[in-house]
Amino acid sequence: MELTAKISNYYENLRKKNIETHEKRVEEIYKKIPEVREIDGLIRDIALRASIEQIKNPNQDKSIEQSEKIYTLKLKKMEFLEKEGYPRDYLEEIYTCKDCLDTGINEDNEKCHCLKKLIVSELYDMSSISYMLDKENFDKFDLNVFSEKVYEEFNMSPRENMKNILAISKSFINNFDEKNDVNLLLWGPTGQGKTFLLNCIASELIKKDIIVIYQTAYEILKTIEDRKFKNIDDDKYNLYFESDLLIVDDLGIELVNSFTTSEIFNIINTRLLRGKKTLISTNLSPKELSETYTDRVFSRVFQKFVPIRFFGPDLRWQ
């Protein structure tokens, strides 16, 4: 409810601010260009007469003739504005988002892109993720913290591995808008930089106005439980399905049972069916994941993910 009230107040204040700005513009122009006031009066008069005429004679349609008169007057008003150095649309009603007219709901009666973006922004602020993205992004990424020691099992060093991972990550970012089935599964022990890299990817995509939801598996489960048992957090829950990108961090740390398995993988599978992209990080190996979430669920869902393995010494001690 707190989030809903906050967003409702945001749009109410936005509309109020834009109305006040419009009224000040009208007052300014009426003083500077009296002819515009006269034209607006004529337009109102034509519209009023048209309404009265429609009531008196409902079978007579003069709407085309009246629209032409109003259109001519509006053109004349624009000419006066332009002559005085104002934009031709200076007196049009002001909307920060013209797709929903600052209501949050578009003409298809669905959540507008501006509302979705606002919800994501509020969720980030409420969870302090925005603070983390300021600290963990590609500008702060340092390859030198990764060991150059070659691991025989992989025939490469953690630093070489991370260079490859960075290339894959940046390709994911650069090609995000393309219709493809590229989803990434980052796996490996704790302290390998998985969460840091997810924050880097999230930061870059948010800069491109892509709607990103970043949650740990535990937080997703809590939202699911709140919605199911307390009837709250619908906005956040719906964004798990609707966001352009869902990032699930630390899959496997949540309490795993038939309920959690079903709910979390319902979200992931639904996104796959809708062509929505998902990133997942986990400390579990693919084999451990299949054992934890049942092989049937794992094989159906994770065949759509590119597995990316992290290895090396624990970076938290670097």
C-alpha positions, -999 to 999 in steps of 0.1 A, spaced: 0 0 0 29 23 7 42 20 -28 8 25 -44 1 56 -23 35 70 -32 30 65 -69 -6 79 -68 8 111 -51 35 113 -76 11 115 -106 -13 138 -87 15 162 -80 28 159 -115 -5 168 -130 -9 197 -106 25 211 -114 18 209 -152 -16 225 -148 0 254 -128 27 258 -155 1 259 -182 -21 284 -164 10 307 -159 18 304 -196 -18 314 -205 -17 344 -181 16 354 -196 5 353 -232 -29 369 -225 -10 399 -211 16 401 -239 -6 391 -268 -42 402 -262 -53 388 -296 -47 353 -283 -72 359 -255 -98 371 -281 -92 340 -302 -96 316 -273 -128 334 -265 -141 329 -300 -131 292 -299 -150 287 -266 -180 306 -281 -181 283 -312 -178 252 -290 -207 264 -267 -229 273 -296 -222 240 -312 -233 222 -280 -265 242 -278 -273 236 -315 -267 199 -311 -293 198 -283 -319 218 -302 -314 201 -336 -299 166 -330 -305 156 -366 -284 185 -380 -247 178 -381 -226 210 -384 -195 195 -367 -173 197 -398 -181 233 -404 -175 242 -367 -142 221 -366 -129 240 -396 -136 274 -379 -119 263 -348 -89 249 -367 -85 282 -386 -86 301 -353 -60 278 -338 -37 284 -367 -41 321 -363 -32 318 -326 -1 298 -335 10 325 -359 7 352 -332 28 330 -308 54 324 -335 56 361 -344 64 369 -307 91 342 -306 71 314 -288 68 278 -299 36 271 -318 25 246 -292 33 269 -262 -3 270 -250 -11 233 -255 -19 214 -223 13 201 -207 19 164 -201 52 148 -189 41 116 -205 19 120 -236 12 82 -238 -9 82 -206 -15 119 -201 2 116 -167 -22 90 -153 0 59 -154 -25 41 -175 -23 41 -213 -50 41 -239 -51 3 -239 -60 5 -202 -26 -10 -193 3 2 -171 22 28 -190 59 25 -196 64 56 -173 45 38 -145 65 6 -148 97 26 -148 86 46 -117 77 14 -98 111 0 -106 128 32 -94 108 32 -62 116 -5 -55 153 3 -60 151 32 -36 132 11 -10 158 -17 -13 189 5 -15 199 -12 -48 204 23 -64 231 29 -38 248 -4 -48 247 4 -85 266 36 -78 293 15 -63 293 -15 -85 293 -7 -122 317 -12 -152 335 20 -143 345 4 -110 353 -30 -125 389 -40 -121 402 -71 -139 434 -69 -119 417 -84 -88 413 -117 -107 442 -142 -104 465 -149 -133 473 -183 -120 463 -210 -146 439 -236 -133 446 -269 -150 410 -280 -148 400 -251 -170 432 -245 -189 430 -208 -181 433 -183 -153 404 -166 -135 414 -134 -152 412 -149 -187 379 -164 -178 366 -131 -166 377 -114 -198 355 -139 -217 326 -133 -193 329 -96 -197 327 -100 -235 296 -122 -231 280 -96 -207 287 -67 -230 273 -86 -259 242 -93 -239 238 -55 -231 245 -44 -267 221 -69 -282 195 -67 -255 167 -52 -278 171 -80 -303 146 -109 -304 167 -138 -292 166 -165 -265 198 -154 -247 195 -158 -209 225 -161 -187 231 -185 -157 261 -173 -137 273 -200 -114 303 -208 -91 314 -205 -55 308 -174 -34 332 -145 -37 338 -148 -74 322 -115 -85 288 -128 -98 267 -102 -79 291 -74 -88 288 -83 -125 250 -85 -123 250 -50 -108 272 -38 -137 248 -52 -163 218 -38 -144 234 -3 -143 242 -2 -180 207 -14 -190 189 11 -167 209 39 -184 192 28 -216 157 31 -199 152 -7 -199 130 -18 -171 151 -40 -148 140 -58 -117 168 -71 -95 159 -94 -66 175 -122 -47 156 -155 -48 148 -150 -12 132 -116 -18 112 -130 -47 99 -158 -25 89 -132 2 70 -112 -24 52 -143 -35 43 -152 0 31 -116 8 9 -117 -23 -5 -152 -16 -11 -149 22 -13 -112 29 -27 -99 -4 0 -72 -8 28 -64 -33 9 -70 -65 28 -43 -83 62 -59 -75 49 -94 -83 35 -84 -117 68 -68 -126 85 -101 -122 66 -111 -153 64 -77 -171 99 -62 -167 122 -62 -197 149 -80 -176 145 -100 -144 177 -106 -124 175 -134 -98 206 -133 -75 216 -161 -52 192 -188 -65 194 -217 -40 196 -197 -8 158 -197 -3 140 -224 15 134 -250 -12 101 -269 -12 74 -278 -37 57 -244 -32 89 -223 -37 101 -244 -66 67 -241 -84 64 -204 -78 99 -193 -88 101 -215 -118 66 -204 -129 80 -168 -131 111 -179 -150 92 -202 -174 65 -176 -181 91 -150 -190 108 -175 -213 74 -181 -231 69 -144 -234 104 -138 -248 114 -118 -217 151 -121 -207 164 -133 -173 197 -134 -156 204 -158 -127 233 -162 -103 238 -192 -80 264 -208 -59 251 -242 -70 264 -261 -100 240 -271 -128 240 -306 -113 232 -294 -78 204 -272 -93 189 -302 -110 190 -321 -78 175 -292 -58 147 -282 -81 141 -316 -97 156 -326 -130 123 -323 -149 119 -286 -140 156 -279 -144 159 -294 -179 127 -277 -192 137 -243 -180 175 -241 -180 180 -254 -215 171 -217 -224 201 -204 -204 237 -200 -213 258 -213 -183 287 -192 -174 311 -206 -148 331 -186 -123 362 -200 -106 392 -188 -87 401 -176 -51 375 -158 -30 377 -122 -40 363 -110 -6 398 -117 8 416 -98 -20 
